[in-house]
Amino acid sequence: QVQLVESGGGSVQSGGSLRLSCEASRSIFSINAMGWYRQAPGKERELVAAFTSGSTTNIADSVKGRFTLSRDNAKNTVYLQMNSLKPEDTAVYYCNARLWAGSSLLNYWGQGTQVTVSS
């Protein structure tokens, strides 16, 4: 199991920046994949950016060039630096971690943090 604690959401104007943090309760080396998803009102949850097995990074086309995913292994923390924010980035952002449990890949979620971008 893993617990995920998020921080860093808030309200900014269009063009502003925010940095989200997600601290895991175990070494991120033991986590198969870890990153961020978001869910806007009335929409499905979608991938924003994530580290996957083999150190591959997946980033949604809608945020490429504006958002950067990074990690601090010593702190078991993954960061999402969000620059040039747009109103359409407004959503609840969720940290996600995936762990193998036997032959099953389990999803764990943080509590979510609200990001609101005003025009």
C-alpha positions in Angstrom: 0.0 0.0 0.0 0.9 3.7 -0.3 -0.5 6.9 1.0 -0.3 10.0 -1.1 -0.3 13.5 0.4 -0.8 16.4 -2.1 -0.2 20.1 -1.7 0.2 23.2 -3.7 -3.2 23.9 -5.3 -4.8 27.3 -5.4 -6.2 30.1 -7.5 -4.3 32.0 -10.0 -4.9 34.2 -13.0 -4.4 33.1 -16.5 -0.7 33.0 -17.4 0.3 32.3 -13.8 2.1 29.4 -12.3 1.6 26.8 -9.5 3.6 23.8 -8.3 1.9 20.7 -7.0 3.6 18.2 -4.7 2.8 14.6 -4.0 4.6 12.8 -1.2 4.4 9.1 -1.0 4.6 7.0 2.2 7.1 4.7 0.6 10.1 4.8 -1.7 9.1 5.9 -5.2 11.6 3.3 -6.5 9.1 0.7 -5.3 6.2 2.3 -7.2 5.5 1.2 -10.8 4.1 4.5 -12.0 3.4 7.8 -10.3 2.0 11.1 -11.5 -1.0 13.4 -11.8 -4.5 13.2 -13.2 -7.2 15.9 -13.3 -10.9 16.1 -13.4 -12.9 19.1 -14.4 -16.6 19.4 -13.6 -18.7 17.2 -15.8 -15.7 15.6 -17.4 -13.8 12.3 -17.0 -10.6 12.1 -15.1 -7.6 12.4 -17.5 -3.9 11.9 -17.3 -1.8 15.1 -17.0 1.7 13.7 -16.6 3.2 10.6 -15.1 6.4 8.7 -14.7 5.9 5.1 -15.8 8.0 1.9 -15.4 11.4 2.3 -17.1 11.5 6.0 -16.3 9.3 6.9 -19.3 7.4 10.2 -18.8 3.9 10.5 -20.3 2.5 14.1 -20.7 -0.8 15.1 -22.1 -0.7 17.0 -25.4 -2.8 19.7 -23.9 -0.1 20.6 -21.3 3.1 19.9 -23.2 5.5 22.8 -23.1 3.7 24.3 -20.1 3.8 21.6 -17.4 6.9 19.8 -16.1 7.0 16.6 -14.1 9.9 16.0 -11.8 10.7 14.0 -8.7 12.9 14.0 -5.6 13.7 10.4 -4.8 15.2 11.2 -1.4 11.9 12.9 -0.4 9.6 10.3 -2.1 8.0 13.3 -3.8 6.8 14.0 -7.3 6.2 17.5 -8.5 4.1 19.1 -11.2 5.3 22.5 -12.2 2.5 24.3 -14.1 3.3 27.4 -16.0 1.3 29.5 -18.4 -1.9 28.3 -16.8 -5.1 28.6 -18.8 -8.8 28.7 -17.6 -9.2 25.2 -19.1 -6.6 23.9 -16.7 -9.1 24.4 -13.9 -9.8 21.1 -12.3 -9.2 18.9 -9.2 -5.8 17.4 -9.6 -5.1 14.0 -8.2 -1.9 12.3 -7.4 -1.8 8.7 -8.6 0.5 5.7 -7.8 0.3 2.2 -9.2 1.8 -0.8 -7.4 2.0 -4.4 -8.2 0.2 -6.7 -5.7 1.0 -10.2 -6.9 -0.3 -10.2 -10.5 -2.6 -7.2 -10.0 -1.7 -3.6 -10.7 -3.5 -1.5 -8.0 -4.3 2.2 -8.2 -3.9 4.6 -5.3 -5.1 8.2 -5.2 -4.5 11.3 -3.2 -7.3 13.3 -1.8 -7.2 15.8 -4.7 -6.2 19.5 -4.8 -8.2 22.2 -6.5 -6.6 24.3 -9.2 -8.6 27.3 -10.4 -7.4 29.6 -13.2 -9.3 32.8 -13.8 -9.3 34.7 -17.1 
